[in-house]
Amino acid sequence: MTAIGKSVPRVDAHGKVTGETLYPGDINLPNQAYLKILFAGRPHAIIKRIDTENAAASRGVLAVLTAKDVAINGYGLIYPDQPVLCGPGSSRRFADRVRFIGDQVAVVIAESEELATRATKLIKVDYEDLPLLTDPIEAMKNDSLLIHPDREDNILRHNKIRKGDVEAGFSQADVIIEAEYKTPVQEHAYLQPEAGLGYIDEEGRITVQVAGQWTHEDQEAIALALNLPIHRVRIIYPAIGGAFGGREDMSVQIILALAAIKLHERGIDRPVKIIWSREESIVGHHKRHAFIFRSKWGATNDGKITAAEVEVIQDGGAYACTSTKVLGNATLMCVGPYEIANVSVDAYSVYTNNLPGGAFRGFGGPQAAFAAECQINKLAHALGIDPVEMRMRNLLRDGSLTAVGTPLPEVVTIDRVVAASAEMAGWEKGPEGWSSPPAESLGSPAEKYLKRGIGIACGFKNIGFSFGHPEKCTTSIELLGGSEIERVIVYQAGADVGQGAHTVIAQMTADAVGVPLEMVEMVLSDTAKTEDSGSASASRLTYMTGNSIRGAAAEALMHWRAEDRPAKATFTYTPSATTDFDSSTGYSTPNFAYGYVSEVATVEVDMETGHVRLLKVICADDVGKAINMQQIVGQIEGGIVQAAGYALMENFIQENGQVATQHLSTYLIPTVLDIPEEVESVVLEFAEPNGPWGVRGMAEMPYIPLAPVVVAALHDATGIWFDEFPLIPERVLLKLQEEKGT
């Protein structure tokens, strides 16, 4: 019996429910020491001097490390522009500068966390403060004050799209909508703050047990920063308490390896452990990028979009992290999943002294969808056309050319996804097109000061690495037994960050080999035992591991049938190549696969307080093939709750480079009292031709249209458009009062 399509229990469920599963912070090794980091606390300064004498002499301190102790002292997913430790004495140019408050300045290793904390406070640092650049628009214009003095300006990347003739397109338009949209910073707020251990293993490898999203990328980053042969570095992922993109870049990985090496050099072979506080986690790792979109769209009276012109400005923060990749998605998606003949986009990623921006579920997609979906909803309203009908007249289909001049890979299903969500919400399609459900279908609010509204938004999202980034995934499968297969071992590095990837890996392996699920054993997320699988990001892991599992299983079975036993095979799956934007036109083949999503939301707004309540969300996703339906529904519901926090309440505040919301008491995330009253998941399965078993990807899809669908529903309720969020009561109430003139 096939394991595909079955809602089998998660392989990690029992351990997590009973508390037997260990996360990095739970692991303790004999005779371990403890690590503490001194953060800069300054958003922009030159470190003139670091005095560690008192700290080093403090009771229980084993070592104090600074920039001079780091060999190469640079890392970064896109560009190695970030020092491991900031300060004088480094061979790296300008490593004596701190560029945001979370830059790491010194490391203290001591007998206990308390002693390490105490010693950290004894380190004296002399700073020469530098002027701040915290506004990306200002930073774009300022060539005299550079965040990175080895660059010519503060613009990290500029993407262009030029398709057709935009001015001609606007001349054909009967209605033109112009608006400026702002999307906020968002904290990942995963359950498990950064934690880990570093030590020398039995084979002399520098070993780091940590939570991350890509074991082999962590291994490579450590080897590069510390100038080590890569085979001398080992990464092991225990259980991971959430990630959402926040664990893609480095946090504690390199300093744990550094601490283990430096102790070893002093004849001290002891494990070193660190656990960040929630405040350290909020300050110390990257955030969802804030964006500004200046959008101008035109359409004819019959609802055909004729032109779109967009300026995109991304606050990249102090370091590159994944800013260019996030910008790539935003560049592509800022005109939505629509066929538009004339497009002009200028998209900029800009260095500032704010916390670095990086990957966060949908990375660039939710921000761009907010601008695009608000624009098409405004056009529909101005033209008196139903918002579903407006979309149906413009959506991309098989063979349609995107803004970058190439079609989406077949099979394009965004129209079917929109139709599914609309029909579920009560829209009807007649001879004249689609029509919205009657107002009375929303029900009557309990009080007169409450108003209800309904809205729709949709989107698309890449699956896999984009814009020419090399993409691959390797799996090994071993078959053991006598005359029949008795055991199957799958070796896979893919990270399970809470999404259930390891359960799906087991299901796909069982089906590919043709054995019962209980026969599958897994060796997971250890660079000493597993080959590179790529990252648990970009909605790619099921798609990529599934294809590599099928390849490895087919080869292993071939050996088995030839009676070469035990039979073992390794297979690396490589999808079709993608290409980067052409520098002048943006022409490209940006992605090899996509997922599609559409949402309808019903909201209730308190006109006296500005409080917005999310009553119901219908979320339709084309997943290609549901490997485990229960996990997919869980992903949809979880994604909507997280996106609801983004849209309605998560108000991350940075002022003059400092974070005013360093605690979960001031940065509010949804609780059980804040989630939508009802989420209806509509799972569609239109097979992706190159996906294993037809799989697409879907982890990020529910996130994409949530903010704009809430704004659309809020407009339906109040007649007011909101071009900025989160829609905290204060912001909503002020806008309501402005419109009333009170």
C-alpha positions in Angstrom: 0.0 0.0 0.0 1.4 3.4 -1.0 2.4 5.8 1.8 1.7 8.8 -0.6 -1.4 10.8 0.2 -1.8 9.3 3.7 -2.1 11.5 6.8 0.3 9.3 8.7 1.4 10.4 12.2 4.6 12.5 12.3 7.7 10.5 13.0 8.7 13.1 15.6 5.3 13.4 17.3 5.8 11.1 20.2 9.2 12.5 21.3 8.0 16.1 21.1 4.7 15.4 23.0 6.5 13.5 25.7 9.4 15.8 26.0 11.9 13.1 25.1 13.1 15.1 22.0 16.1 17.3 22.6 16.5 20.7 21.1 20.0 22.3 21.1 19.3 24.1 24.4 18.3 20.9 26.0 21.6 19.1 25.2 24.3 18.9 27.9 27.7 17.2 27.6 30.1 16.3 30.4 32.4 19.1 31.6 30.9 21.7 29.3 31.8 25.4 29.5 29.5 28.3 28.6 29.6 31.0 26.1 28.4 34.6 26.2 28.5 37.3 23.5 29.1 41.0 24.0 26.8 42.8 21.4 27.7 46.2 20.1 24.6 48.0 21.3 25.7 50.8 19.0 24.2 51.1 15.5 27.2 52.7 13.8 30.6 53.2 15.3 34.3 52.5 15.0 35.8 50.4 17.8 39.0 52.2 18.8 40.0 49.8 21.6 38.8 46.7 23.4 40.1 46.0 26.9 39.5 42.4 28.0 42.0 42.3 30.8 39.5 42.4 33.7 37.2 40.0 32.0 40.0 37.5 31.3 41.1 37.7 34.9 37.5 37.2 36.2 36.7 34.1 38.2 35.9 31.0 36.1 36.8 32.6 32.8 38.6 30.2 30.4 39.0 32.6 27.4 38.0 36.0 26.0 38.0 36.2 22.2 37.9 39.2 19.9 38.3 40.0 16.2 42.0 39.3 16.3 41.3 35.7 17.1 39.2 35.1 13.9 41.2 34.0 10.9 39.2 35.3 7.9 36.5 37.0 9.9 33.8 37.3 7.3 30.6 35.5 6.4 27.3 36.0 4.6 24.9 33.9 2.5 25.2 36.2 -0.6 28.3 38.2 0.1 30.7 37.7 3.0 30.3 41.3 4.1 29.7 40.6 7.9 32.5 40.3 10.4 32.2 37.3 12.8 33.6 39.7 15.5 33.9 43.4 15.1 36.9 45.3 16.5 40.6 46.1 15.9 43.2 43.5 15.2 41.4 41.8 12.3 43.0 41.2 8.9 39.7 42.1 7.4 39.3 45.7 6.2 36.8 47.8 8.2 36.1 45.0 10.6 36.7 47.6 13.4 33.2 49.0 12.5 29.9 48.0 14.0 26.9 48.7 11.6 24.0 47.6 13.8 23.3 47.0 17.5 23.5 43.3 17.1 27.0 43.1 15.8 29.1 40.8 17.9 32.2 42.3 19.5 33.6 39.7 21.9 33.1 36.2 23.2 33.6 35.1 26.8 34.0 31.4 27.6 33.6 30.5 31.3 32.7 27.7 33.8 29.0 28.8 33.9 26.6 31.0 32.1 26.4 33.3 35.1 30.2 33.7 35.3 30.4 34.3 31.5 27.7 37.0 31.8 29.5 38.7 34.6 32.8 38.7 32.8 31.2 40.1 29.6 30.1 43.2 31.6 33.8 43.8 32.5 34.9 44.3 28.9 35.6 47.9 28.1 35.0 49.1 24.6 35.9 52.6 23.3 33.6 53.6 20.5 33.8 56.5 18.1 30.2 57.0 17.1 29.5 57.6 13.4 26.4 59.3 11.8 23.4 57.1 11.3 21.6 56.1 8.1 18.3 54.4 9.1 16.1 55.7 6.2 16.7 53.6 3.0 15.6 56.5 0.8 18.1 58.8 2.5 20.8 56.1 2.3 20.2 55.7 -1.4 21.0 59.4 -2.0 24.0 59.6 0.4 27.3 58.7 -1.2 29.4 60.5 1.4 28.3 58.4 4.3 28.8 54.7 3.5 27.7 51.8 5.6 30.4 49.8 3.9 33.4 52.1 3.0 34.7 49.6 0.5 31.7 50.2 -1.7 30.9 53.1 -4.0 27.4 53.7 -2.5 24.8 52.2 -0.2 22.8 50.4 -2.9 23.4 46.7 -2.6 21.5 45.8 -5.7 19.4 47.4 -8.5 17.1 45.2 -10.5 15.4 46.5 -13.7 12.4 45.3 -15.7 11.6 46.9 -19.0 8.8 45.2 -21.0 6.9 46.9 -23.7 6.3 50.7 -23.7 4.9 51.8 -20.4 4.0 55.3 -21.5 2.1 53.9 -24.4 0.3 51.6 -22.0 -0.7 54.4 -19.7 -2.0 56.4 -22.7 -4.4 53.5 -23.5 -5.7 53.4 -19.9 -9.0 54.8 -18.8 -8.2 54.6 -15.1 -4.8 55.0 -13.5 -4.1 54.2 -9.8 -1.0 55.5 -8.0 -0.2 54.7 -4.5 2.8 54.3 -2.1 2.7 51.1 0.1 4.8 50.4 3.1 5.4 46.9 4.6 6.9 46.5 8.0 9.7 44.6 9.7 8.7 41.3 11.3 10.4 39.2 13.9 10.5 35.4 13.4 9.7 34.7 17.0 10.3 31.0 16.7 9.7 29.0 19.8 13.4 28.0 20.3 15.9 30.9 20.6 19.3 30.4 19.2 21.3 27.8 21.1 24.0 25.1 20.5 27.2 23.4 21.4 30.7 23.4 19.9 33.3 20.7 20.6 36.0 18.5 19.0 34.6 15.1 18.1 36.3 11.7 18.3 37.8 12.2 14.8 39.2 15.6 15.5 36.4 17.5 13.7 35.1 20.9 14.9 31.6 19.9 15.6 28.6 22.2 16.1 25.2 21.0 17.2 22.8 23.8 16.4 19.4 24.6 14.9 19.6 25.7 11.3 18.1 25.4 7.8 21.0 24.1 5.8 23.7 21.9 7.4 26.2 22.1 4.5 25.8 25.9 4.2 26.6 26.2 7.9 29.6 23.9 7.4 30.9 26.0 4.5 30.4 29.3 6.4 32.3 28.1 9.4 35.1 26.7 7.3 35.4 30.0 5.3 35.3 32.3 8.3 37.9 30.3 10.3 40.0 29.3 7.4 39.6 25.6 7.9 39.4 22.7 5.4 35.7 21.9 5.1 36.2 18.2 6.1 37.4 19.4 9.5 33.9 20.9 10.2 30.9 18.9 11.2 27.3 20.2 11.6 24.6 18.2 13.4 21.0 19.4 13.7 19.1 18.1 16.7 15.4 19.0 16.8 14.7 22.5 15.6 12.1 24.7 17.2 11.0 26.7 14.2 12.9 28.7 11.6 10.7 30.5 9.0 13.9 31.7 7.3 15.4 33.2 10.5 18.0 30.4 10.8 19.3 30.7 7.2 22.1 33.0 8.2 24.6 32.6 11.0 23.9 33.4 14.6 25.9 31.2 17.1 27.4 28.7 14.6 30.7 30.3 13.9 31.5 31.5 17.4 30.7 28.0 18.8 33.3 26.5 16.4 35.7 29.4 17.2 35.4 28.7 20.9 36.0 25.0 20.5 39.1 25.6 18.4 40.6 28.2 20.7 40.1 26.1 23.8 41.6 23.2 22.0 44.7 25.3 21.1 45.1 26.0 24.8 45.0 22.3 25.7 41.4 22.5 26.9 39.1 20.0 25.2 35.7 20.9 26.6 32.3 21.4 24.9 31.1 24.9 24.9 27.4 25.8 25.1 25.3 28.9 24.5 21.6 29.8 24.8 20.4 33.2 23.7 17.8 35.0 25.7 14.7 36.1 23.8 16.0 39.7 23.8 19.3 38.5 22.3 17.4 36.6 19.7 15.3 39.6 18.7 18.4 41.8 18.4 20.9 39.3 17.1 19.3 37.7 14.0 17.9 39.2 10.8 14.2 40.2 10.3 11.7 40.3 7.5 12.6 43.2 5.2 10.7 46.5 5.3 9.7 47.7 1.8 8.4 50.8 0.1 6.5 50.3 -3.2 5.6 53.3 -5.3 3.1 51.8 -7.8 1.3 53.2 -10.8 -1.1 50.9 -12.7 -3.4 51.6 -15.6 -6.4 49.7 -17.0 -9.1 50.1 -19.6 -12.8 50.3 -18.9 -13.2 46.6 -19.7 -10.8 45.7 -17.0 -7.6 45.0 -18.9 -4.4 46.1 -17.2 -2.4 48.1 -19.8 0.7 49.2 -17.8 2.4 48.9 -14.5 5.3 51.0 -13.2 6.8 50.3 -9.8 9.7 51.6 -7.8 10.7 49.1 -5.1 12.9 50.2 -2.1 14.0 47.5 0.3 15.7 48.3 3.6 18.5 45.7 3.6 19.8 46.7 7.0 23.5 46.5 7.9 24.5 43.4 5.9 23.5 41.6 2.7 22.2 38.4 4.3 19.6 37.2 1.7 18.6 40.7 0.6 19.3 40.2 -3.1 17.3 37.0 -3.3 14.4 38.7 -1.4 14.6 41.6 -3.7 14.5 39.3 -6.7 11.2 37.8 -5.6 9.8 41.3 -4.9 10.9 42.5 -8.3 9.2 39.7 -10.0 6.0 39.7 -7.9 5.4 43.4 -7.5 3.1 43.3 -10.6 1.3 40.2 -9.3 0.4 37.0 -11.2 -1.0 39.1 -14.1 -0.2 39.3 -17.8 0.7 43.0 -18.4 2.0 44.1 -21.8 3.9 47.1 -20.5 6.0 47.0 -17.3 8.7 49.1 -15.8 10.2 48.1 -12.4 13.2 49.6 -10.6 14.0 47.7 -7.5 16.7 48.6 -5.0 18.2 46.9 -2.0 19.8 49.5 0.3 22.2 49.2 3.2 21.2 51.0 6.4 22.1 50.9 10.1 19.0 49.0 10.9 18.9 45.3 11.8 19.7 43.2 8.7 16.8 42.1 6.6 16.7 38.5 5.6 14.6 35.5 4.6 11.2 35.1 6.3 8.5 32.8 5.0 7.7 33.9 1.5 10.9 36.2 1.4 9.7 39.1 -0.7 6.5 37.5 -1.9 4.2 38.8 0.9 5.6 42.3 0.6 5.2 42.4 -3.2 1.8 40.8 -3.1 0.6 43.5 -0.7 1.3 46.2 -3.3 0.1 44.2 -6.3 -3.1 43.0 -4.8 -4.0 46.4 -3.4 -3.5 47.9 -6.8 -5.7 45.4 -8.7 -8.4 45.7 -6.0 -8.3 49.5 -6.3 -8.5 49.3 -10.1 -11.5 46.9 -9.8 -13.2 49.3 -7.4 -12.6 52.3 -9.6 -13.9 50.5 -12.7 -16.9 49.0 -10.9 -15.7 45.5 -11.8 -16.0 42.6 -9.4 -12.5 41.9 -7.9 -12.7 38.2 -9.0 -13.8 39.1 -12.5 -11.0 41.7 -12.7 -8.4 39.0 -11.8 -9.9 36.5 -14.3 -9.4 39.0 -17.1 -5.7 39.5 -16.3 -4.3 36.3 -14.7 -1.3 34.5 -16.2 -2.1 31.2 -17.9 0.0 28.6 -19.7 2.0 30.5 -22.3 1.4 33.9 -20.9 4.5 36.1 -20.7 5.4 37.3 -17.3 6.9 40.8 -16.6 10.4 39.3 -17.3 9.4 38.2 -20.8 9.2 34.4 -20.2 6.2 32.2 -19.4 5.7 30.4 -16.2 6.5 26.7 -16.3 3.4 24.6 -17.2 0.9 23.8 -15.5 -0.2 27.4 -14.5 -3.3 27.1 -12.2 -3.7 30.5 -10.6 -7.1 30.9 -12.3 -8.4 27.6 -10.9 -7.1 28.5 -7.5 -8.9 31.9 -7.5 -12.1 30.3 -8.7 -12.0 27.7 -6.0 -11.6 30.2 -3.2 -14.3 32.5 -4.7 -16.8 29.8 -5.1 -16.3 28.6 -1.6 -16.9 32.1 -0.4 -20.2 32.5 -2.3 -19.1 34.2 -5.5 -21.0 33.1 -8.6 -20.1 33.1 -12.2 -22.8 34.2 -14.6 -23.1 35.2 -18.3 -21.6 38.7 -17.4 -18.8 37.2 -15.3 -18.2 36.8 -11.6 -20.3 38.6 -8.9 -19.7 38.9 -5.2 -21.8 37.3 -2.5 -24.6 39.5 -1.1 -23.7 41.6 1.9 -26.2 39.7 4.1 -24.3 36.5 3.6 -21.6 38.0 6.0 -24.1 37.9 8.9 -25.0 40.8 11.2 -22.6 42.2 13.8 -23.6 42.0 17.4 -23.3 45.8 17.8 -24.0 48.8 15.6 -20.5 50.1 15.9 -19.2 46.9 14.3 -18.9 46.6 10.5 -18.1 43.6 8.4 -16.5 43.2 5.0 -15.1 40.6 2.6 -12.2 40.6 0.3 -10.1 38.5 -2.0 -6.4 38.4 -2.9 -4.1 35.9 -4.6 -0.5 35.2 -5.4 2.2 32.9 -6.7 5.5 31.8 -5.2 8.6 30.2 -6.5 9.6 26.7 -5.5 13.4 26.3 -5.2 16.3 28.6 -5.6 16.0 31.4 -8.1 17.7 33.7 -10.6 20.6 31.4 -11.5 21.5 30.2 -8.0 22.8 26.6 -8.3 20.2 24.1 -7.1 20.6 20.4 -6.2 19.6 17.8 -3.6 21.4 14.6 -2.8 20.0 11.5 -1.1 21.4 8.0 -0.4 19.3 4.9 0.2 20.5 1.6 1.5 18.6 -1.7 1.2 19.3 -4.5 3.6 18.0 -8.0 4.0 18.2 -11.6 2.8 16.0 -12.8 0.0 13.6 -9.9 0.7 14.2 -6.3 1.7 14.0 -6.1 5.5 15.3 -2.6 6.2 15.6 0.6 4.3 17.9 3.4 5.4 17.6 6.8 3.9 20.4 9.4 4.4 19.1 12.9 4.1 20.4 16.3 5.3 17.1 18.1 4.8 16.2 20.1 8.0 12.9 19.5 9.7 12.2 22.9 11.2 8.8 21.9 12.5 7.1 21.5 9.1 7.1 17.7 9.1 9.8 17.3 6.4 11.2 14.1 8.0 7.8 12.4 8.0 7.4 13.2 4.3 10.9 12.0 3.6 9.9 8.6 5.2 6.7 8.5 3.2 8.3 9.2 -0.1 11.1 6.7 0.6 8.7 3.9 1.5 6.7 4.5 -1.7 9.8 4.8 -3.9 11.2 1.6 -2.7 7.9 -0.2 -2.4 8.0 -1.1 1.3 5.8 -0.5 4.3 6.5 2.8 6.1 7.6 1.1 9.3 10.5 -0.4 7.4 12.1 2.9 6.8 14.9 4.2 9.0 16.5 7.6 8.6 19.9 9.2 9.1 19.4 12.9 9.1 21.0 16.3 9.1 24.6 15.4 9.9 27.3 16.5 7.5 29.5 13.6 8.5 26.8 11.1 7.3 24.6 12.9 4.8 25.2 14.7 1.5 24.1 18.2 0.7 20.3 18.6 0.4 20.1 22.3 0.1 18.1 24.5 2.4 14.8 24.0 4.1 13.5 27.2 2.5 11.9 28.5 -0.7 9.1 25.8 -0.4 11.6 23.5 -2.0 12.3 20.6 0.4 9.5 18.2 -0.5 10.0 18.8 -4.3 13.8 18.5 -4.2 14.1 15.6 -1.7 11.3 13.7 -3.4 13.1 13.8 -6.8 16.4 12.8 -5.2 14.7 10.0 -3.2 13.1 8.6 -6.3 16.4 8.6 -8.2 18.3 7.0 -5.3 15.6 4.4 -4.8 15.6 3.4 -8.5 19.4 2.9 -8.5 19.3 1.0 -5.2 16.6 -1.3 -6.4 18.6 -1.9 -9.6 21.5 -3.1 -7.5 19.2 -5.2 -5.3 17.7 -7.0 -8.3 21.3 -7.7 -9.5 21.8 -9.3 -6.0 24.4 -6.7 -5.1 23.4 -6.7 -1.4 23.3 -4.7 0.7 22.4 -2.3 -2.0 23.2 1.4 -1.7 22.9 4.2 -4.1 23.3 8.0 -4.0 21.5 10.3 -6.4 21.7 14.0 -6.9 18.7 15.7 -8.4 19.3 18.9 -10.4 16.2 20.8 -11.8 16.2 22.9 -14.9 18.4 25.9 -14.8 17.2 29.4 -13.9 18.8 32.7 -15.0 19.3 36.1 -13.4 17.7 39.3 -14.5 19.2 40.8 -17.7 20.8 44.0 -16.4 18.9 46.2 -18.9 15.5 44.5 -19.5 15.1 42.1 -16.6 14.6 39.3 -19.1 15.1 36.0 -17.3 13.9 32.5 -16.5 13.7 33.1 -12.7 12.3 29.9 -11.4 11.8 26.2 -12.4 8.5 25.7 -10.5 5.7 27.7 -8.7 2.9 27.3 -6.3 -0.4 29.2 -6.5 -2.7 30.5 -3.7 -5.9 32.5 -3.3 -7.6 33.7 -0.2 -10.9 35.2 0.8 -11.2 36.9 4.2 -14.1 38.2 6.3 -13.3 40.8 8.9 -15.1 42.8 11.5 -13.9 46.2 12.5 -14.8 48.2 15.6 -15.4 51.7 14.3 -15.0 53.1 17.8 -11.6 51.5 18.7 -10.1 50.5 15.4 -9.8 46.9 16.4 -9.9 44.5 13.5 -11.1 40.9 14.0 -10.4 38.2 11.4 -13.6 36.2 11.3 -12.9 33.7 8.5 -10.2 32.9 6.0 -10.7 30.6 3.0 -7.3 29.5 1.6 -7.1 27.6 -1.6 -3.6 26.2 -2.6 -2.5 24.2 -5.5 0.0 21.8 -3.9 0.4 19.5 -7.0 0.1 16.4 -4.9 -0.6 16.1 -1.2 1.9 13.7 0.3 0.5 14.1 3.8 -2.8 16.0 3.8 -2.9 16.6 7.5 0.5 18.3 7.5 -0.6 20.5 4.5 -3.7 21.7 6.4 -1.5 22.3 9.4 0.9 24.4 7.2 -2.1 26.4 5.8 -3.5 27.1 9.3 -0.1 27.9 10.8 0.8 30.2 7.9 -2.4 32.1 8.1 -2.0 32.7 11.8 1.6 33.9 11.4 0.6 36.1 8.5 -2.4 37.5 10.6 0.2 38.6 13.2 2.1 40.3 10.4 -1.0 42.0 9.1 -2.7 43.0 12.3 -0.5 43.2 15.4 3.2 42.6 15.1 4.5 46.2 15.4 8.3 46.0 15.3 9.8 49.4 16.2 13.3 50.7 15.4 14.3 54.2 16.3 17.7 55.6 15.6 19.1 52.2 15.0 17.8 50.9 18.4 15.0 48.3 18.8 12.2 49.5 21.1 10.4 46.2 21.0 13.0 43.8 22.4 10.6 41.7 24.4 7.5 39.6 23.6 5.7 41.9 26.1 6.2 44.8 23.7 6.3 43.0 20.4 3.0 41.1 20.4 2.5 37.9 18.4 -0.8 36.1 18.0 -2.2 34.0 20.9 -5.1 31.6 20.8 -7.3 34.6 21.4 -6.1 36.4 18.2 -6.3 33.8 15.6 -9.1 33.7 12.9 -12.3 32.2 14.2 -12.4 29.9 11.2 -9.9 28.8 8.6 -11.1 26.7 5.7 -8.4 25.0 3.7 -9.0 24.1 0.1 -6.3 21.8 -1.2 -6.1 21.5 -5.0 -3.9 18.9 -6.7 -3.0 19.8 -10.2 0.3 17.9 -10.8 3.5 19.9 -11.5 5.1 18.0 -14.4 8.6 17.8 -12.9 7.6 17.4 -9.3 7.9 14.0 -7.6 4.4 12.4 -7.6 3.3 15.8 -9.1 4.4 17.7 -6.0 4.7 21.5 -6.0 5.6 23.2 -2.7 3.3 25.0 -0.3 4.9 26.0 3.0 5.0 29.7 2.1 1.9 30.0 -0.1 -0.7 30.7 2.6 1.3 33.7 3.7 1.5 35.5 0.4 -2.0 37.2 0.1 -3.1 37.5 3.7 -2.2 41.1 4.3 -3.8 42.4 1.1 -6.9 40.3 1.6 -7.4 41.8 5.0 -7.0 45.3 3.6 -9.5 44.4 0.9 -12.0 43.2 3.4 -11.4 46.3 5.6 -12.1 48.5 2.6 -15.3 46.6 2.0 -16.4 47.2 5.6 -15.3 50.9 5.8 -14.8 52.3 2.3 -11.2 53.2 3.3 -8.0 51.8 1.8 -5.0 51.1 4.1 -1.7 51.3 2.3 0.4 50.5 5.4 0.3 47.9 8.1 0.3 46.3 10.7 -3.3 47.3 11.2 -3.0 47.9 14.9 -6.1 49.6 16.4 -4.3 53.0 16.7 -3.4 53.1 13.0 -6.9 52.0 11.9 -8.7 54.4 14.3 -6.6 57.4 13.2 -7.4 56.6 9.5 -11.1 56.3 10.3 -11.0 59.6 12.1 -9.1 61.3 9.2 -11.7 60.1 6.7 -14.5 61.4 8.9 -12.6 64.7 9.4 -12.6 64.4 13.2 
